[in-house]
């Protein structure tokens, strides 16, 4: 499970853009958005860096909060 902090994710539109970036990176990933905590939890076999890049490309500033297998 990868947990990414996206402090500039502030609304439902932001959450949907981040979710889309995750799905485009790994269509099989399970993605949970906690808008209040400004975090994204991703269940995937792919490395966190792939998701950091995709979320950054979508216009946000992601930081890994936690990454574990």
C-alpha positions as CSV (number, residue, x, y, z in Angstrom):
1,X,0.0,0.0,0.0
2,X,1.3,3.4,-1.0
3,X,0.1,6.5,0.8
4,X,0.7,9.8,-0.9
5,X,0.1,13.3,0.6
6,X,-1.3,15.7,-1.9
7,X,-1.6,18.9,0.1
8,X,-2.9,21.0,-2.8
9,X,-5.8,18.6,-3.4
10,X,-8.7,20.7,-2.1
11,X,-11.9,19.7,-3.7
12,X,-13.9,16.9,-5.4
13,X,-12.5,18.0,-8.8
14,X,-9.0,17.7,-7.5
15,X,-9.8,14.2,-6.1
16,X,-11.2,13.1,-9.5
17,X,-8.1,14.4,-11.4
18,X,-5.8,12.5,-9.0
19,X,-7.9,9.4,-9.2
20,X,-7.7,9.6,-13.0
21,X,-3.9,9.9,-12.9
22,X,-3.7,6.8,-10.6
23,X,-6.0,4.8,-12.9
24,X,-4.0,5.8,-16.0
25,X,-0.8,4.6,-14.3
26,X,-2.2,1.3,-13.1
27,X,-5.8,0.5,-14.2
28,X,-5.9,-2.4,-11.7
29,X,-4.9,-0.3,-8.7
30,X,-7.3,0.3,-5.9
31,X,-7.3,4.0,-5.1
32,X,-8.8,5.6,-1.9
33,X,-8.9,9.4,-1.6
34,X,-9.2,11.1,1.8
35,X,-9.9,14.6,0.8
36,X,-10.0,15.9,4.5
37,X,-6.6,14.4,5.2
38,X,-5.4,15.3,1.6
39,X,-4.1,11.7,1.1
40,X,-4.3,9.1,-1.6
41,X,-3.9,5.4,-0.7
42,X,-3.1,3.1,-3.6
43,X,-3.0,-0.7,-3.5
44,X,-0.7,-1.6,-6.4
45,X,2.4,-3.6,-7.3
46,X,3.9,-0.6,-9.1
47,X,6.5,1.6,-7.5
48,X,5.4,4.8,-5.7
49,X,7.6,6.9,-8.1
50,X,5.2,6.1,-11.0
51,X,2.3,7.6,-9.1
52,X,4.3,10.6,-7.9
53,X,5.1,11.4,-11.5
54,X,1.6,10.9,-12.7
55,X,0.1,13.1,-10.0
56,X,2.7,15.8,-10.5
57,X,2.0,15.7,-14.3
58,X,-1.7,16.3,-13.4
59,X,-0.6,19.5,-11.7
60,X,-0.3,18.6,-8.1
61,X,2.5,18.4,-5.5
62,X,2.6,14.8,-4.2
63,X,4.8,13.5,-1.4
64,X,5.1,9.9,-0.3
65,X,3.7,9.6,3.2
66,X,4.1,5.9,3.4
67,X,5.0,3.1,1.1
68,X,5.0,-0.6,2.0
69,X,4.5,-3.9,0.2
